[in-house]
Amino acid sequence: MAKKRSQTKARQPRPQDGDIPVVGAREPCPCGSGRRYKACHGRSASHAVTELVQRPFEGLPGECDWVALRELVPAATVELTLKESLPEGVPSVTLATVLPMAWPALRRDDGSVMIGLQNDASSGDISRDLADTLQRALTAEPGTPIQGRRAPGGGTPRSSGFETGGGPRLQDLLDPEGAFEPVVHSGFEFWVPDSQNATPDVTASLERANAAAIPTVKLSGVDAAYWCETPDKNHLRWVMPHAEEQLLDALARLHAAGRSSLGEGTRLVGSFRAHGLTVPVWDLPTGVTAEDIEKPAAEFAERLATALATDAPLTGDERRARGGLTNRQVTLS
């Protein structure tokens, strides 16, 4: 009887690999094998996620700000400009750091589209995942949230870039000459243009998000630098486009010369990597506001430019300073 049941089970049609939806790692695999997802089709899915595109926002206007909004900024929006004309009935497309209920995107009642940046990526290329979400949102019915999915097709990372195999990336959809001008908000009220008619779920999500948001301000005098306030101290986190090795050398030269701070009581404490870029971080005294740090940051940018242009070998003190900065470096993504 056992053999007969096995033969009967084997004859049952199963979905093709491309049709297998993503589920929790411990849930039964949707293919019907009887194994957990992580031990079945989840193996190939997890392998795909590890093949990361190191700089998914490279080539987009404002790459440094894309990284900052993805990793650093709680609440911000940016109006996006597409290469092609917007479809009829879509007045605008807005990038948001996060949307209510963690929706990947939303087609609002007025037809406008909002797409969330801080959602988990389902493949190794955030740009392709976001492009797939954006395309689905442009054709969705007004008033419809867009659910997450793995973008169709795929690609293979190469040393010179990423070859897509089944769908466009943001670089294919957005105007390369379009402005990228983030607007940082103190909370997530931009979610709810008409708060009186918001659903209870959205209202509750808004309250939770506002309670958790860290006060953040984008500096106006330099690019992609963001001040934030925490209970113990404030910080400046500055996403920089320079090659990592060159930037670390320049920071080490300034640090060894005692010129890496942003004023009294401030300190360059290290850096982290995010999406292929380096993000130096300064600790600031609690009383130092974003406005206070504007002028010191602009002056530091001038010192950094000079250090970046220097190609002399590092001195012993500079090498030690570089070692200290490198030891405190972490990778977020």
C-alpha positions in Angstrom: 0.0 0.0 0.0 2.8 2.4 0.8 4.3 1.8 -2.6 1.0 2.5 -4.3 0.5 5.7 -2.4 3.9 6.9 -3.4 3.2 6.2 -7.1 -0.1 8.0 -6.9 1.5 11.0 -5.2 4.3 11.1 -7.8 1.8 11.4 -10.6 0.1 14.5 -9.2 1.1 17.6 -11.2 3.2 20.1 -9.3 3.6 23.8 -10.1 6.6 24.9 -12.1 9.6 26.4 -10.3 8.7 29.9 -11.6 5.2 29.6 -10.1 6.3 28.8 -6.5 5.3 31.7 -4.2 7.6 32.8 -1.4 6.5 31.7 2.1 8.0 31.5 5.6 11.1 29.4 5.9 9.4 26.9 8.2 6.2 26.6 6.3 5.4 23.7 4.0 6.7 24.3 0.5 3.9 25.3 -1.9 5.2 22.9 -4.5 3.6 20.0 -2.5 6.8 18.1 -1.7 5.9 17.9 1.9 9.2 19.5 3.0 9.6 22.8 4.6 10.2 25.7 2.2 13.7 26.4 3.4 14.7 22.8 2.6 13.0 22.8 -0.8 12.4 25.8 -3.2 13.6 28.2 -0.5 17.2 27.0 -1.1 17.3 28.6 -4.5 15.5 31.6 -3.3 18.0 32.2 -0.5 20.8 31.7 -2.9 19.4 34.4 -5.2 19.2 36.8 -2.3 22.9 36.4 -1.5 23.9 37.4 -5.1 23.7 41.1 -4.2 24.1 44.0 -6.5 26.6 46.0 -4.5 25.5 49.5 -5.7 21.8 49.1 -6.7 21.2 52.9 -6.9 24.3 53.6 -9.0 23.5 55.8 -12.0 20.4 57.3 -10.5 20.2 61.0 -9.7 21.0 61.4 -6.0 22.5 58.0 -5.4 23.8 59.1 -2.0 20.4 60.3 -0.9 18.8 57.0 -2.1 21.1 55.2 0.3 20.4 57.7 3.1 16.6 57.3 2.6 16.9 53.5 2.5 19.1 53.2 5.6 19.1 56.4 7.8 16.0 58.5 7.4 12.7 57.6 9.1 10.3 59.8 7.2 10.9 61.4 3.9 9.4 61.7 0.4 10.7 62.5 -3.0 8.8 63.3 -6.2 10.1 61.0 -9.0 10.3 61.8 -12.7 9.8 58.9 -15.1 11.4 58.6 -18.6 8.0 58.0 -20.2 4.9 60.1 -19.7 2.8 59.1 -16.7 -0.2 56.8 -17.6 -3.5 58.6 -17.9 -5.0 59.0 -14.4 -1.7 58.9 -12.6 -0.9 62.6 -11.6 2.3 61.8 -9.7 4.8 59.2 -8.4 6.3 59.7 -5.0 9.0 57.7 -3.3 8.5 57.4 0.5 10.9 55.9 3.0 8.1 53.7 4.3 4.3 53.3 3.8 1.5 52.3 6.2 1.3 48.6 7.0 4.7 48.2 5.3 3.0 48.2 1.9 5.6 48.1 -0.9 3.5 50.6 -2.8 0.1 52.3 -2.9 -2.2 53.6 -5.7 -4.1 56.3 -3.9 -7.7 57.2 -4.4 -6.8 60.2 -6.5 -4.7 57.9 -8.8 -1.3 59.0 -7.6 1.3 56.4 -6.8 3.5 56.1 -3.7 6.3 53.5 -3.5 8.1 52.5 -0.3 11.9 52.3 -0.2 12.6 50.5 3.1 10.8 47.3 2.4 12.7 44.0 2.4 14.2 43.1 -1.0 13.1 39.8 -2.4 16.0 39.4 -4.8 19.6 40.5 -4.9 18.8 43.7 -6.7 16.8 46.3 -4.8 16.5 48.4 -8.0 14.8 45.7 -10.0 12.4 44.8 -7.1 11.4 48.5 -6.8 11.0 48.8 -10.6 8.6 45.8 -10.6 6.6 47.3 -7.7 6.4 50.7 -9.4 5.2 49.1 -12.7 2.4 47.2 -10.9 1.4 50.3 -9.0 1.1 52.4 -12.2 -1.6 50.0 -13.5 -3.4 49.2 -10.2 -6.9 50.3 -9.4 -7.0 53.5 -7.4 -7.3 52.9 -3.7 -5.2 49.7 -4.0 -2.1 48.7 -1.9 0.5 46.8 -3.8 1.6 43.5 -2.3 5.2 42.3 -2.3 6.5 39.6 -4.6 9.7 38.4 -6.1 10.3 40.3 -9.4 10.0 38.0 -12.4 13.1 37.0 -14.3 16.4 37.7 -12.7 20.0 38.4 -13.4 23.5 37.5 -12.7 26.0 39.8 -11.0 29.1 40.5 -13.0 32.3 42.3 -12.1 31.2 45.2 -14.4 27.6 45.5 -13.3 24.4 43.5 -13.2 22.8 41.8 -16.2 19.0 41.7 -15.9 17.2 38.8 -17.3 13.5 39.4 -16.8 12.5 43.0 -15.9 13.6 46.6 -15.8 15.5 48.4 -13.1 14.8 51.8 -11.7 17.6 53.1 -14.0 15.4 52.0 -16.9 12.3 53.7 -15.7 13.4 57.0 -14.1 14.6 60.1 -16.0 18.4 60.3 -15.5 18.2 64.1 -15.7 15.3 64.3 -13.2 15.9 66.1 -9.9 16.1 64.0 -6.7 15.2 66.3 -3.8 14.2 64.6 -0.6 11.8 66.3 1.8 12.4 65.1 5.3 9.3 65.0 7.5 9.0 65.1 11.3 6.4 62.3 11.1 4.3 60.2 8.7 1.3 62.4 8.3 2.0 62.4 4.5 0.5 58.9 4.6 -3.0 60.3 5.4 -4.1 63.3 3.2 -7.6 62.9 4.8 -7.0 61.7 8.4 -10.7 61.7 9.3 -11.4 59.0 6.8 -8.3 56.9 7.5 -9.0 53.2 8.4 -8.3 52.2 12.0 -5.4 50.0 10.8 -3.7 52.9 9.0 -4.3 55.3 12.0 -2.8 52.8 14.4 0.2 52.2 12.1 0.7 56.0 11.8 0.7 56.4 15.6 3.3 53.6 16.0 5.5 55.0 13.3 5.5 58.5 14.7 6.3 57.3 18.2 9.4 55.4 16.9 10.7 58.1 14.5 14.1 59.6 15.3 14.1 63.4 14.7 16.2 63.8 11.5 17.2 66.9 9.4 18.9 67.0 6.0 21.7 69.6 5.9 21.2 72.2 3.2 24.8 73.2 2.6 26.3 69.8 1.7 25.0 66.8 -0.1 23.5 63.8 1.6 24.4 64.7 5.2 21.7 64.0 7.8 21.6 65.2 11.4 19.6 63.1 13.9 18.8 63.4 17.6 18.9 60.6 20.1 18.4 60.6 23.8 22.1 60.5 24.7 23.8 62.4 21.9 23.2 63.7 18.4 24.8 62.4 15.3 25.7 63.5 11.7 25.7 60.7 9.2 27.0 61.7 5.8 26.7 59.4 2.7 29.7 60.0 0.4 30.2 59.0 -3.2 34.0 58.7 -3.2 35.8 55.4 -3.7 36.1 53.7 -0.2 39.9 53.4 -0.1 40.5 56.9 -1.3 38.0 58.3 1.2 39.4 56.3 4.1 42.9 57.7 3.3 41.6 61.2 3.2 39.7 60.8 6.5 42.8 59.3 8.1 44.9 62.3 7.0 42.4 64.7 8.5 42.0 62.6 11.7 45.8 62.4 12.3 46.1 66.2 11.8 43.3 66.8 14.3 41.0 68.3 11.6 38.3 65.6 11.3 35.9 67.1 13.9 33.0 69.4 13.2 33.7 71.7 16.1 34.1 71.6 19.9 32.8 68.4 21.5 32.2 66.7 18.2 34.1 63.6 17.1 34.4 61.4 13.9 33.7 58.0 15.4 33.9 55.7 12.3 31.9 54.8 9.3 29.8 52.1 7.8 29.2 50.8 4.3 25.7 50.8 2.8 24.8 49.8 -0.8 28.4 50.2 -2.0 29.0 53.6 -0.4 30.8 54.8 2.7 29.0 56.7 5.4 31.2 58.6 8.0 29.5 59.2 11.3 30.2 62.0 13.9 29.0 62.1 17.5 27.7 65.5 18.4 26.8 67.0 21.8 23.1 66.9 22.7 22.8 70.7 22.3 24.3 70.8 18.8 21.4 71.3 16.3 21.3 70.7 12.6 21.6 74.5 12.0 24.6 74.6 14.3 26.4 72.0 12.2 25.8 73.6 8.7 28.8 75.8 8.7 31.3 73.3 10.2 30.1 70.6 7.7 30.7 73.0 4.8 34.2 73.8 6.1 34.9 70.1 6.6 33.8 69.4 3.0 36.5 71.8 1.8 39.2 70.1 4.0 38.1 66.7 2.7 38.3 67.9 -0.9 41.9 68.9 -0.3 42.7 65.6 1.4 41.1 63.6 -1.4 43.4 65.3 -3.9 46.5 64.3 -2.0 48.2 61.1 -3.3 51.3 61.1 -1.0 51.9 57.9 1.0 50.3 57.9 4.4 52.6 58.8 7.4 52.8 56.5 10.4 50.3 58.6 12.3 48.0 58.6 9.3 48.2 54.8 9.0 47.4 54.4 12.6 44.4 56.7 12.3 43.2 54.8 9.2 43.5 51.5 11.1 41.4 53.0 13.9 38.7 54.1 11.4 38.7 50.8 9.6 38.4 48.8 12.8 35.2 50.7 13.6 33.7 50.2 10.2 30.6 48.0 9.7 28.6 47.0 6.7 24.8 47.5 6.8 24.1 46.1 3.3 
